[in-house]
């Protein structure tokens, strides 16, 4: 069974007035194609929860942690022979 190495890249789509979800899809497609040209296979897009702690002053003023979500694009490629040997 083949072994893989994975790469995760954040993705935040961006649109301006007059643009649509199709424009965001093209941005995502460009990212996937960029990785594919380097030999990476697209696996999935996953939402990741991130805890953001307040800065020193905000914490002193009683501000708590905030939570936000970001999309992460996951890619994989087979391990090279050298990577297979190093992994054991």
PDB file with one MODEL, atoms N, CA, C and O in Angstrom:
MODEL        1
ATOM      1  N   UNK A   1       0.835  -1.174   0.000  1.00  0.00           N
ATOM      2  CA  UNK A   1       0.000   0.000   0.000  1.00  0.00           C
ATOM      3  C   UNK A   1       0.881   1.239   0.000  1.00  0.00           C
ATOM      4  O   UNK A   1       1.822   1.325   0.789  1.00  0.00           O
ATOM      5  N   UNK A   2       0.591   2.200  -0.873  1.00  0.00           N
ATOM      6  CA  UNK A   2       1.389   3.408  -0.969  1.00  0.00           C
ATOM      7  C   UNK A   2       1.243   4.305   0.244  1.00  0.00           C
ATOM      8  O   UNK A   2       0.182   4.387   0.863  1.00  0.00           O
ATOM      9  N   UNK A   3       2.336   4.970   0.565  1.00  0.00           N
ATOM     10  CA  UNK A   3       2.305   5.936   1.660  1.00  0.00           C
ATOM     11  C   UNK A   3       2.380   7.333   1.071  1.00  0.00           C
ATOM     12  O   UNK A   3       2.945   7.543  -0.003  1.00  0.00           O
ATOM     13  N   UNK A   4       1.808   8.270   1.784  1.00  0.00           N
ATOM     14  CA  UNK A   4       1.701   9.628   1.267  1.00  0.00           C
ATOM     15  C   UNK A   4       2.240  10.649   2.255  1.00  0.00           C
ATOM     16  O   UNK A   4       2.328  10.402   3.457  1.00  0.00           O
ATOM     17  N   UNK A   5       2.595  11.797   1.712  1.00  0.00           N
ATOM     18  CA  UNK A   5       2.906  12.975   2.501  1.00  0.00           C
ATOM     19  C   UNK A   5       1.812  13.989   2.163  1.00  0.00           C
ATOM     20  O   UNK A   5       1.341  14.044   1.027  1.00  0.00           O
ATOM     21  N   UNK A   6       1.417  14.780   3.139  1.00  0.00           N
ATOM     22  CA  UNK A   6       0.291  15.698   2.958  1.00  0.00           C
ATOM     23  C   UNK A   6       0.742  17.145   3.090  1.00  0.00           C
ATOM     24  O   UNK A   6       1.718  17.451   3.775  1.00  0.00           O
ATOM     25  N   UNK A   7       0.020  18.014   2.430  1.00  0.00           N
ATOM     26  CA  UNK A   7       0.244  19.448   2.536  1.00  0.00           C
ATOM     27  C   UNK A   7      -1.113  20.113   2.729  1.00  0.00           C
ATOM     28  O   UNK A   7      -2.097  19.741   2.089  1.00  0.00           O
ATOM     29  N   UNK A   8      -1.153  21.098   3.616  1.00  0.00           N
ATOM     30  CA  UNK A   8      -2.394  21.811   3.910  1.00  0.00           C
ATOM     31  C   UNK A   8      -2.173  23.294   3.640  1.00  0.00           C
ATOM     32  O   UNK A   8      -1.198  23.883   4.106  1.00  0.00           O
ATOM     33  N   UNK A   9      -3.080  23.884   2.891  1.00  0.00           N
ATOM     34  CA  UNK A   9      -2.969  25.296   2.535  1.00  0.00           C
ATOM     35  C   UNK A   9      -4.258  26.020   2.912  1.00  0.00           C
ATOM     36  O   UNK A   9      -5.347  25.549   2.583  1.00  0.00           O
ATOM     37  N   UNK A  10      -4.150  27.168   3.604  1.00  0.00           N
ATOM     38  CA  UNK A  10      -5.368  27.915   3.928  1.00  0.00           C
ATOM     39  C   UNK A  10      -5.985  28.496   2.663  1.00  0.00           C
ATOM     40  O   UNK A  10      -5.280  28.823   1.708  1.00  0.00           O
ATOM     41  N   UNK A  11      -7.303  28.619   2.667  1.00  0.00           N
ATOM     42  CA  UNK A  11      -7.995  29.226   1.535  1.00  0.00           C
ATOM     43  C   UNK A  11      -9.087  30.153   2.043  1.00  0.00           C
ATOM     44  O   UNK A  11      -9.968  29.748   2.802  1.00  0.00           O
ATOM     45  N   UNK A  12      -9.011  31.394   1.613  1.00  0.00           N
ATOM     46  CA  UNK A  12     -10.059  32.363   1.890  1.00  0.00           C
ATOM     47  C   UNK A  12     -10.428  32.988   0.551  1.00  0.00           C
ATOM     48  O   UNK A  12      -9.642  33.736  -0.030  1.00  0.00           O
ATOM     49  N   UNK A  13     -11.617  32.682   0.070  1.00  0.00           N
ATOM     50  CA  UNK A  13     -12.081  33.259  -1.184  1.00  0.00           C
ATOM     51  C   UNK A  13     -12.366  34.740  -1.008  1.00  0.00           C
ATOM     52  O   UNK A  13     -12.719  35.189   0.082  1.00  0.00           O
ATOM     53  N   UNK A  14     -12.213  35.487  -2.075  1.00  0.00           N
ATOM     54  CA  UNK A  14     -12.413  36.928  -2.005  1.00  0.00           C
ATOM     55  C   UNK A  14     -13.186  37.395  -3.234  1.00  0.00           C
ATOM     56  O   UNK A  14     -12.817  37.096  -4.370  1.00  0.00           O
ATOM     57  N   UNK A  15     -14.268  38.135  -2.981  1.00  0.00           N
ATOM     58  CA  UNK A  15     -15.013  38.705  -4.107  1.00  0.00           C
ATOM     59  C   UNK A  15     -15.213  40.195  -3.876  1.00  0.00           C
ATOM     60  O   UNK A  15     -15.230  40.679  -2.744  1.00  0.00           O
ATOM     61  N   UNK A  16     -15.362  40.899  -4.982  1.00  0.00           N
ATOM     62  CA  UNK A  16     -15.650  42.332  -4.964  1.00  0.00           C
ATOM     63  C   UNK A  16     -17.014  42.527  -5.593  1.00  0.00           C
ATOM     64  O   UNK A  16     -17.608  41.578  -6.106  1.00  0.00           O
ATOM     65  N   UNK A  17     -17.509  43.746  -5.558  1.00  0.00           N
ATOM     66  CA  UNK A  17     -18.820  44.030  -6.133  1.00  0.00           C
ATOM     67  C   UNK A  17     -18.972  43.470  -7.532  1.00  0.00           C
ATOM     68  O   UNK A  17     -18.075  43.607  -8.364  1.00  0.00           O
ATOM     69  N   UNK A  18     -20.103  42.839  -7.790  1.00  0.00           N
ATOM     70  CA  UNK A  18     -20.372  42.281  -9.113  1.00  0.00           C
ATOM     71  C   UNK A  18     -19.822  40.880  -9.320  1.00  0.00           C
ATOM     72  O   UNK A  18     -20.117  40.254 -10.338  1.00  0.00           O
ATOM     73  N   UNK A  19     -19.032  40.374  -8.387  1.00  0.00           N
ATOM     74  CA  UNK A  19     -18.507  39.020  -8.522  1.00  0.00           C
ATOM     75  C   UNK A  19     -19.437  38.055  -7.796  1.00  0.00           C
ATOM     76  O   UNK A  19     -20.319  38.460  -7.039  1.00  0.00           O
ATOM     77  N   UNK A  20     -19.214  36.767  -8.049  1.00  0.00           N
ATOM     78  CA  UNK A  20     -20.112  35.759  -7.496  1.00  0.00           C
ATOM     79  C   UNK A  20     -19.319  34.570  -6.957  1.00  0.00           C
ATOM     80  O   UNK A  20     -18.089  34.566  -6.949  1.00  0.00           O
ATOM     81  N   UNK A  21     -20.057  33.578  -6.513  1.00  0.00           N
ATOM     82  CA  UNK A  21     -19.437  32.340  -6.029  1.00  0.00           C
ATOM     83  C   UNK A  21     -18.593  31.690  -7.125  1.00  0.00           C
ATOM     84  O   UNK A  21     -17.623  30.993  -6.830  1.00  0.00           O
ATOM     85  N   UNK A  22     -18.955  31.914  -8.375  1.00  0.00           N
ATOM     86  CA  UNK A  22     -18.176  31.362  -9.487  1.00  0.00           C
ATOM     87  C   UNK A  22     -16.747  31.908  -9.461  1.00  0.00           C
ATOM     88  O   UNK A  22     -15.800  31.190  -9.784  1.00  0.00           O
ATOM     89  N   UNK A  23     -16.591  33.171  -9.079  1.00  0.00           N
ATOM     90  CA  UNK A  23     -15.261  33.761  -8.992  1.00  0.00           C
ATOM     91  C   UNK A  23     -14.433  33.107  -7.880  1.00  0.00           C
ATOM     92  O   UNK A  23     -13.233  32.884  -8.042  1.00  0.00           O
ATOM     93  N   UNK A  24     -15.077  32.805  -6.762  1.00  0.00           N
ATOM     94  CA  UNK A  24     -14.394  32.115  -5.670  1.00  0.00           C
ATOM     95  C   UNK A  24     -14.015  30.701  -6.109  1.00  0.00           C
ATOM     96  O   UNK A  24     -12.931  30.218  -5.781  1.00  0.00           O
ATOM     97  N   UNK A  25     -14.897  30.043  -6.844  1.00  0.00           N
ATOM     98  CA  UNK A  25     -14.600  28.707  -7.351  1.00  0.00           C
ATOM     99  C   UNK A  25     -13.366  28.741  -8.259  1.00  0.00           C
ATOM    100  O   UNK A  25     -12.544  27.826  -8.232  1.00  0.00           O
ATOM    101  N   UNK A  26     -13.245  29.791  -9.054  1.00  0.00           N
ATOM    102  CA  UNK A  26     -12.073  29.918  -9.928  1.00  0.00           C
ATOM    103  C   UNK A  26     -10.801  30.142  -9.116  1.00  0.00           C
ATOM    104  O   UNK A  26      -9.731  29.660  -9.488  1.00  0.00           O
ATOM    105  N   UNK A  27     -10.915  30.876  -8.007  1.00  0.00           N
ATOM    106  CA  UNK A  27      -9.759  31.075  -7.127  1.00  0.00           C
ATOM    107  C   UNK A  27      -9.318  29.743  -6.523  1.00  0.00           C
ATOM    108  O   UNK A  27      -8.126  29.438  -6.466  1.00  0.00           O
ATOM    109  N   UNK A  28     -10.288  28.961  -6.077  1.00  0.00           N
ATOM    110  CA  UNK A  28      -9.979  27.652  -5.512  1.00  0.00           C
ATOM    111  C   UNK A  28      -9.381  26.740  -6.569  1.00  0.00           C
ATOM    112  O   UNK A  28      -8.422  26.016  -6.300  1.00  0.00           O
ATOM    113  N   UNK A  29      -9.938  26.772  -7.760  1.00  0.00           N
ATOM    114  CA  UNK A  29      -9.419  25.956  -8.863  1.00  0.00           C
ATOM    115  C   UNK A  29      -7.981  26.344  -9.182  1.00  0.00           C
ATOM    116  O   UNK A  29      -7.156  25.474  -9.460  1.00  0.00           O
ATOM    117  N   UNK A  30      -7.672  27.627  -9.147  1.00  0.00           N
ATOM    118  CA  UNK A  30      -6.304  28.078  -9.423  1.00  0.00           C
ATOM    119  C   UNK A  30      -5.334  27.530  -8.378  1.00  0.00           C
ATOM    120  O   UNK A  30      -4.225  27.116  -8.715  1.00  0.00           O
ATOM    121  N   UNK A  31      -5.753  27.527  -7.099  1.00  0.00           N
ATOM    122  CA  UNK A  31      -4.911  26.975  -6.040  1.00  0.00           C
ATOM    123  C   UNK A  31      -4.681  25.479  -6.254  1.00  0.00           C
ATOM    124  O   UNK A  31      -3.555  24.996  -6.139  1.00  0.00           O
ATOM    125  N   UNK A  32      -5.747  24.757  -6.563  1.00  0.00           N
ATOM    126  CA  UNK A  32      -5.633  23.308  -6.795  1.00  0.00           C
ATOM    127  C   UNK A  32      -4.714  23.034  -7.981  1.00  0.00           C
ATOM    128  O   UNK A  32      -3.865  22.146  -7.913  1.00  0.00           O
ATOM    129  N   UNK A  33      -4.875  23.784  -9.060  1.00  0.00           N
ATOM    130  CA  UNK A  33      -4.022  23.588 -10.240  1.00  0.00           C
ATOM    131  C   UNK A  33      -2.564  23.924  -9.950  1.00  0.00           C
ATOM    132  O   UNK A  33      -1.658  23.272 -10.470  1.00  0.00           O
ATOM    133  N   UNK A  34      -2.337  24.945  -9.115  1.00  0.00           N
ATOM    134  CA  UNK A  34      -0.978  25.322  -8.740  1.00  0.00           C
ATOM    135  C   UNK A  34      -0.287  24.152  -8.031  1.00  0.00           C
ATOM    136  O   UNK A  34       0.868  23.848  -8.330  1.00  0.00           O
ATOM    137  N   UNK A  35      -0.974  23.504  -7.109  1.00  0.00           N
ATOM    138  CA  UNK A  35      -0.408  22.354  -6.409  1.00  0.00           C
ATOM    139  C   UNK A  35      -0.275  21.154  -7.346  1.00  0.00           C
ATOM    140  O   UNK A  35       0.711  20.420  -7.275  1.00  0.00           O
ATOM    141  N   UNK A  36      -1.245  20.952  -8.210  1.00  0.00           N
ATOM    142  CA  UNK A  36      -1.201  19.817  -9.144  1.00  0.00           C
ATOM    143  C   UNK A  36       0.029  19.900 -10.046  1.00  0.00           C
ATOM    144  O   UNK A  36       0.637  18.877 -10.360  1.00  0.00           O
ATOM    145  N   UNK A  37       0.394  21.103 -10.461  1.00  0.00           N
ATOM    146  CA  UNK A  37       1.581  21.272 -11.300  1.00  0.00           C
ATOM    147  C   UNK A  37       2.858  20.864 -10.578  1.00  0.00           C
ATOM    148  O   UNK A  37       3.868  20.551 -11.208  1.00  0.00           O
ATOM    149  N   UNK A  38       2.800  20.873  -9.249  1.00  0.00           N
ATOM    150  CA  UNK A  38       3.959  20.481  -8.447  1.00  0.00           C
ATOM    151  C   UNK A  38       3.892  19.016  -8.018  1.00  0.00           C
ATOM    152  O   UNK A  38       4.729  18.553  -7.244  1.00  0.00           O
ATOM    153  N   UNK A  39       2.891  18.286  -8.525  1.00  0.00           N
ATOM    154  CA  UNK A  39       2.789  16.859  -8.250  1.00  0.00           C
ATOM    155  C   UNK A  39       1.876  16.490  -7.092  1.00  0.00           C
ATOM    156  O   UNK A  39       1.848  15.330  -6.680  1.00  0.00           O
ATOM    157  N   UNK A  40       1.129  17.451  -6.556  1.00  0.00           N
ATOM    158  CA  UNK A  40       0.222  17.180  -5.444  1.00  0.00           C
ATOM    159  C   UNK A  40      -1.162  16.839  -5.955  1.00  0.00           C
ATOM    160  O   UNK A  40      -1.634  17.422  -6.931  1.00  0.00           O
ATOM    161  N   UNK A  41      -1.808  15.897  -5.295  1.00  0.00           N
ATOM    162  CA  UNK A  41      -3.170  15.479  -5.623  1.00  0.00           C
ATOM    163  C   UNK A  41      -4.133  16.121  -4.624  1.00  0.00           C
ATOM    164  O   UNK A  41      -3.909  16.063  -3.415  1.00  0.00           O
ATOM    165  N   UNK A  42      -5.195  16.729  -5.128  1.00  0.00           N
ATOM    166  CA  UNK A  42      -6.205  17.336  -4.265  1.00  0.00           C
ATOM    167  C   UNK A  42      -6.945  16.246  -3.501  1.00  0.00           C
ATOM    168  O   UNK A  42      -7.356  15.242  -4.082  1.00  0.00           O
ATOM    169  N   UNK A  43      -7.113  16.450  -2.187  1.00  0.00           N
ATOM    170  CA  UNK A  43      -7.867  15.495  -1.360  1.00  0.00           C
ATOM    171  C   UNK A  43      -9.212  16.064  -0.938  1.00  0.00           C
ATOM    172  O   UNK A  43     -10.253  15.459  -1.194  1.00  0.00           O
ATOM    173  N   UNK A  44      -9.197  17.225  -0.293  1.00  0.00           N
ATOM    174  CA  UNK A  44     -10.447  17.778   0.226  1.00  0.00           C
ATOM    175  C   UNK A  44     -10.260  19.218   0.697  1.00  0.00           C
ATOM    176  O   UNK A  44      -9.147  19.739   0.774  1.00  0.00           O
ATOM    177  N   UNK A  45     -11.398  19.833   1.007  1.00  0.00           N
ATOM    178  CA  UNK A  45     -11.414  21.123   1.688  1.00  0.00           C
ATOM    179  C   UNK A  45     -12.065  20.868   3.042  1.00  0.00           C
ATOM    180  O   UNK A  45     -13.160  20.313   3.117  1.00  0.00           O
ATOM    181  N   UNK A  46     -11.388  21.275   4.103  1.00  0.00           N
ATOM    182  CA  UNK A  46     -11.907  21.061   5.449  1.00  0.00           C
ATOM    183  C   UNK A  46     -11.969  22.383   6.193  1.00  0.00           C
ATOM    184  O   UNK A  46     -11.126  23.260   6.010  1.00  0.00           O
ATOM    185  N   UNK A  47     -12.972  22.506   7.025  1.00  0.00           N
ATOM    186  CA  UNK A  47     -13.113  23.688   7.864  1.00  0.00           C
ATOM    187  C   UNK A  47     -12.385  23.426   9.179  1.00  0.00           C
ATOM    188  O   UNK A  47     -12.586  22.388   9.810  1.00  0.00           O
ATOM    189  N   UNK A  48     -11.542  24.364   9.587  1.00  0.00           N
ATOM    190  CA  UNK A  48     -10.764  24.211  10.805  1.00  0.00           C
ATOM    191  C   UNK A  48     -11.131  25.326  11.777  1.00  0.00           C
ATOM    192  O   UNK A  48     -11.161  26.499  11.404  1.00  0.00           O
ATOM    193  N   UNK A  49     -11.409  24.957  13.018  1.00  0.00           N
ATOM    194  CA  UNK A  49     -11.695  25.941  14.063  1.00  0.00           C
ATOM    195  C   UNK A  49     -10.386  26.441  14.644  1.00  0.00           C
ATOM    196  O   UNK A  49      -9.485  25.655  14.935  1.00  0.00           O
ATOM    197  N   UNK A  50     -10.285  27.764  14.812  1.00  0.00           N
ATOM    198  CA  UNK A  50      -9.069  28.364  15.343  1.00  0.00           C
ATOM    199  C   UNK A  50      -9.425  29.210  16.558  1.00  0.00           C
ATOM    200  O   UNK A  50     -10.327  30.047  16.508  1.00  0.00           O
ATOM    201  N   UNK A  51      -8.704  28.979  17.646  1.00  0.00           N
ATOM    202  CA  UNK A  51      -8.880  29.767  18.858  1.00  0.00           C
ATOM    203  C   UNK A  51      -7.869  30.906  18.832  1.00  0.00           C
ATOM    204  O   UNK A  51      -6.668  30.677  18.686  1.00  0.00           O
ATOM    205  N   UNK A  52      -8.362  32.141  18.974  1.00  0.00           N
ATOM    206  CA  UNK A  52      -7.495  33.319  18.940  1.00  0.00           C
ATOM    207  C   UNK A  52      -7.514  33.964  20.321  1.00  0.00           C
ATOM    208  O   UNK A  52      -8.547  34.458  20.774  1.00  0.00           O
ATOM    209  N   UNK A  53      -6.365  33.955  20.978  1.00  0.00           N
ATOM    210  CA  UNK A  53      -6.259  34.551  22.305  1.00  0.00           C
ATOM    211  C   UNK A  53      -6.132  36.068  22.165  1.00  0.00           C
ATOM    212  O   UNK A  53      -5.517  36.548  21.213  1.00  0.00           O
ATOM    213  N   UNK A  54      -6.701  36.821  23.094  1.00  0.00           N
ATOM    214  CA  UNK A  54      -6.595  38.277  23.021  1.00  0.00           C
ATOM    215  C   UNK A  54      -5.170  38.733  23.318  1.00  0.00           C
ATOM    216  O   UNK A  54      -4.395  38.012  23.945  1.00  0.00           O
ATOM    217  N   UNK A  55      -4.841  39.916  22.869  1.00  0.00           N
ATOM    218  CA  UNK A  55      -3.539  40.496  23.197  1.00  0.00           C
ATOM    219  C   UNK A  55      -3.480  40.866  24.673  1.00  0.00           C
ATOM    220  O   UNK A  55      -4.472  40.742  25.391  1.00  0.00           O
ATOM    221  N   UNK A  56      -2.322  41.318  25.118  1.00  0.00           N
ATOM    222  CA  UNK A  56      -2.123  41.614  26.545  1.00  0.00           C
ATOM    223  C   UNK A  56      -3.123  42.635  27.072  1.00  0.00           C
ATOM    224  O   UNK A  56      -3.755  42.405  28.103  1.00  0.00           O
ATOM    225  N   UNK A  57      -3.274  43.755  26.380  1.00  0.00           N
ATOM    226  CA  UNK A  57      -4.168  44.807  26.851  1.00  0.00           C
ATOM    227  C   UNK A  57      -5.621  44.338  26.849  1.00  0.00           C
ATOM    228  O   UNK A  57      -6.353  44.561  27.814  1.00  0.00           O
ATOM    229  N   UNK A  58      -6.032  43.688  25.763  1.00  0.00           N
ATOM    230  CA  UNK A  58      -7.410  43.191  25.676  1.00  0.00           C
ATOM    231  C   UNK A  58      -7.691  42.175  26.779  1.00  0.00           C
ATOM    232  O   UNK A  58      -8.783  42.166  27.346  1.00  0.00           O
ATOM    233  N   UNK A  59      -6.719  41.322  27.086  1.00  0.00           N
ATOM    234  CA  UNK A  59      -6.894  40.328  28.148  1.00  0.00           C
ATOM    235  C   UNK A  59      -7.044  41.019  29.505  1.00  0.00           C
ATOM    236  O   UNK A  59      -7.847  40.600  30.340  1.00  0.00           O
ATOM    237  N   UNK A  60      -6.266  42.075  29.713  1.00  0.00           N
ATOM    238  CA  UNK A  60      -6.373  42.825  30.973  1.00  0.00           C
ATOM    239  C   UNK A  60      -7.749  43.471  31.120  1.00  0.00           C
ATOM    240  O   UNK A  60      -8.247  43.653  32.231  1.00  0.00           O
ATOM    241  N   UNK A  61      -8.348  43.810  29.996  1.00  0.00           N
ATOM    242  CA  UNK A  61      -9.675  44.420  30.006  1.00  0.00           C
ATOM    243  C   UNK A  61     -10.792  43.382  30.021  1.00  0.00           C
ATOM    244  O   UNK A  61     -11.969  43.727  29.916  1.00  0.00           O
ATOM    245  N   UNK A  62     -10.422  42.121  30.151  1.00  0.00           N
ATOM    246  CA  UNK A  62     -11.405  41.057  30.305  1.00  0.00           C
ATOM    247  C   UNK A  62     -11.879  40.397  29.029  1.00  0.00           C
ATOM    248  O   UNK A  62     -12.816  39.599  29.058  1.00  0.00           O
ATOM    249  N   UNK A  63     -11.256  40.711  27.918  1.00  0.00           N
ATOM    250  CA  UNK A  63     -11.675  40.081  26.663  1.00  0.00           C
ATOM    251  C   UNK A  63     -11.231  38.616  26.656  1.00  0.00           C
ATOM    252  O   UNK A  63     -10.083  38.302  26.969  1.00  0.00           O
ATOM    253  N   UNK A  64     -12.145  37.741  26.300  1.00  0.00           N
ATOM    254  CA  UNK A  64     -11.838  36.313  26.250  1.00  0.00           C
ATOM    255  C   UNK A  64     -11.357  35.882  24.875  1.00  0.00           C
ATOM    256  O   UNK A  64     -11.234  36.691  23.956  1.00  0.00           O
ATOM    257  N   UNK A  65     -11.091  34.608  24.760  1.00  0.00           N
ATOM    258  CA  UNK A  65     -10.683  34.041  23.478  1.00  0.00           C
ATOM    259  C   UNK A  65     -11.829  34.137  22.477  1.00  0.00           C
ATOM    260  O   UNK A  65     -13.003  34.069  22.843  1.00  0.00           O
ATOM    261  N   UNK A  66     -11.466  34.296  21.213  1.00  0.00           N
ATOM    262  CA  UNK A  66     -12.443  34.292  20.133  1.00  0.00           C
ATOM    263  C   UNK A  66     -12.195  33.062  19.277  1.00  0.00           C
ATOM    264  O   UNK A  66     -11.095  32.508  19.261  1.00  0.00           O
ATOM    265  N   UNK A  67     -13.220  32.649  18.578  1.00  0.00           N
ATOM    266  CA  UNK A  67     -13.119  31.465  17.726  1.00  0.00           C
ATOM    267  C   UNK A  67     -13.540  31.828  16.310  1.00  0.00           C
ATOM    268  O   UNK A  67     -14.528  32.531  16.098  1.00  0.00           O
ATOM    269  N   UNK A  68     -12.786  31.344  15.367  1.00  0.00           N
ATOM    270  CA  UNK A  68     -13.095  31.604  13.968  1.00  0.00           C
ATOM    271  C   UNK A  68     -12.856  30.322  13.174  1.00  0.00           C
ATOM    272  O   UNK A  68     -12.188  29.404  13.650  1.00  0.00           O
ATOM    273  N   UNK A  69     -13.397  30.270  11.983  1.00  0.00           N
ATOM    274  CA  UNK A  69     -13.247  29.076  11.141  1.00  0.00           C
ATOM    275  C   UNK A  69     -12.602  29.474   9.820  1.00  0.00           C
ATOM    276  O   UNK A  69     -12.901  30.528   9.259  1.00  0.00           O
ATOM    277  N   UNK A  70     -11.720  28.618   9.338  1.00  0.00           N
ATOM    278  CA  UNK A  70     -11.065  28.833   8.058  1.00  0.00           C
ATOM    279  C   UNK A  70     -11.101  27.547   7.253  1.00  0.00           C
ATOM    280  O   UNK A  70     -11.064  26.446   7.802  1.00  0.00           O
ATOM    281  N   UNK A  71     -11.174  27.709   5.949  1.00  0.00           N
ATOM    282  CA  UNK A  71     -11.089  26.556   5.057  1.00  0.00           C
ATOM    283  C   UNK A  71      -9.623  26.218   4.825  1.00  0.00           C
ATOM    284  O   UNK A  71      -8.794  27.102   4.605  1.00  0.00           O
ATOM    285  N   UNK A  72      -9.322  24.948   4.876  1.00  0.00           N
ATOM    286  CA  UNK A  72      -7.980  24.436   4.606  1.00  0.00           C
ATOM    287  C   UNK A  72      -8.096  23.440   3.455  1.00  0.00           C
ATOM    288  O   UNK A  72      -8.938  22.543   3.478  1.00  0.00           O
ATOM    289  N   UNK A  73      -7.244  23.609   2.457  1.00  0.00           N
ATOM    290  CA  UNK A  73      -7.252  22.722   1.301  1.00  0.00           C
ATOM    291  C   UNK A  73      -6.156  21.685   1.519  1.00  0.00           C
ATOM    292  O   UNK A  73      -5.003  22.027   1.782  1.00  0.00           O
ATOM    293  N   UNK A  74      -6.534  20.410   1.404  1.00  0.00           N
ATOM    294  CA  UNK A  74      -5.616  19.312   1.713  1.00  0.00           C
ATOM    295  C   UNK A  74      -5.204  18.615   0.426  1.00  0.00           C
ATOM    296  O   UNK A  74      -6.029  18.254  -0.413  1.00  0.00           O
ATOM    297  N   UNK A  75      -3.883  18.440   0.304  1.00  0.00           N
ATOM    298  CA  UNK A  75      -3.291  17.776  -0.864  1.00  0.00           C
ATOM    299  C   UNK A  75      -2.421  16.624  -0.375  1.00  0.00           C
ATOM    300  O   UNK A  75      -2.006  16.590   0.783  1.00  0.00           O
ATOM    301  N   UNK A  76      -2.152  15.681  -1.279  1.00  0.00           N
ATOM    302  CA  UNK A  76      -1.230  14.601  -0.958  1.00  0.00           C
ATOM    303  C   UNK A  76      -0.430  14.232  -2.200  1.00  0.00           C
ATOM    304  O   UNK A  76      -0.813  14.521  -3.333  1.00  0.00           O
ATOM    305  N   UNK A  77       0.705  13.576  -1.932  1.00  0.00           N
ATOM    306  CA  UNK A  77       1.509  12.993  -3.007  1.00  0.00           C
ATOM    307  C   UNK A  77       2.206  11.774  -2.438  1.00  0.00           C
ATOM    308  O   UNK A  77       2.458  11.708  -1.235  1.00  0.00           O
ATOM    309  N   UNK A  78       2.519  10.810  -3.288  1.00  0.00           N
ATOM    310  CA  UNK A  78       3.227   9.623  -2.800  1.00  0.00           C
ATOM    311  C   UNK A  78       4.603  10.006  -2.257  1.00  0.00           C
ATOM    312  O   UNK A  78       5.249  10.925  -2.762  1.00  0.00           O
ATOM    313  N   UNK A  79       5.035   9.297  -1.234  1.00  0.00           N
ATOM    314  CA  UNK A  79       6.389   9.498  -0.732  1.00  0.00           C
ATOM    315  C   UNK A  79       7.391   9.114  -1.810  1.00  0.00           C
ATOM    316  O   UNK A  79       7.173   8.158  -2.553  1.00  0.00           O
ATOM    317  N   UNK A  80       8.490   9.861  -1.896  1.00  0.00           N
ATOM    318  CA  UNK A  80       9.568   9.480  -2.793  1.00  0.00           C
ATOM    319  C   UNK A  80      10.302   8.283  -2.172  1.00  0.00           C
ATOM    320  O   UNK A  80      10.085   7.958  -1.005  1.00  0.00           O
ATOM    321  N   UNK A  81      11.159   7.639  -2.947  1.00  0.00           N
ATOM    322  CA  UNK A  81      11.917   6.503  -2.420  1.00  0.00           C
ATOM    323  C   UNK A  81      12.761   6.944  -1.226  1.00  0.00           C
ATOM    324  O   UNK A  81      12.868   6.218  -0.237  1.00  0.00           O
ATOM    325  N   UNK A  82      13.359   8.130  -1.316  1.00  0.00           N
ATOM    326  CA  UNK A  82      14.176   8.626  -0.206  1.00  0.00           C
ATOM    327  C   UNK A  82      13.322   8.846   1.047  1.00  0.00           C
ATOM    328  O   UNK A  82      13.744   8.512   2.154  1.00  0.00           O
ATOM    329  N   UNK A  83      12.129   9.403   0.870  1.00  0.00           N
ATOM    330  CA  UNK A  83      11.234   9.631   2.001  1.00  0.00           C
ATOM    331  C   UNK A  83      10.762   8.303   2.599  1.00  0.00           C
ATOM    332  O   UNK A  83      10.619   8.178   3.815  1.00  0.00           O
ATOM    333  N   UNK A  84      10.522   7.311   1.731  1.00  0.00           N
ATOM    334  CA  UNK A  84      10.116   5.978   2.214  1.00  0.00           C
ATOM    335  C   UNK A  84      11.215   5.365   3.089  1.00  0.00           C
ATOM    336  O   UNK A  84      10.932   4.803   4.147  1.00  0.00           O
ATOM    337  N   UNK A  85      12.463   5.477   2.642  1.00  0.00           N
ATOM    338  CA  UNK A  85      13.583   4.923   3.398  1.00  0.00           C
ATOM    339  C   UNK A  85      13.748   5.641   4.726  1.00  0.00           C
ATOM    340  O   UNK A  85      13.987   5.004   5.752  1.00  0.00           O
ATOM    341  N   UNK A  86      13.623   6.961   4.714  1.00  0.00           N
ATOM    342  CA  UNK A  86      13.784   7.745   5.942  1.00  0.00           C
ATOM    343  C   UNK A  86      12.658   7.456   6.930  1.00  0.00           C
ATOM    344  O   UNK A  86      12.870   7.486   8.142  1.00  0.00           O
ATOM    345  N   UNK A  87      11.456   7.175   6.410  1.00  0.00           N
ATOM    346  CA  UNK A  87      10.291   6.913   7.272  1.00  0.00           C
ATOM    347  C   UNK A  87      10.355   5.508   7.880  1.00  0.00           C
ATOM    348  O   UNK A  87       9.716   5.224   8.893  1.00  0.00           O
ATOM    349  N   UNK A  88      11.121   4.659   7.253  1.00  0.00           N
ATOM    350  CA  UNK A  88      11.269   3.302   7.780  1.00  0.00           C
ATOM    351  C   UNK A  88      10.247   2.407   7.274  1.00  0.00           C
ATOM    352  O   UNK A  88      10.231   1.227   7.624  1.00  0.00           O
TER     353      UNK A  88
ENDMDL
END
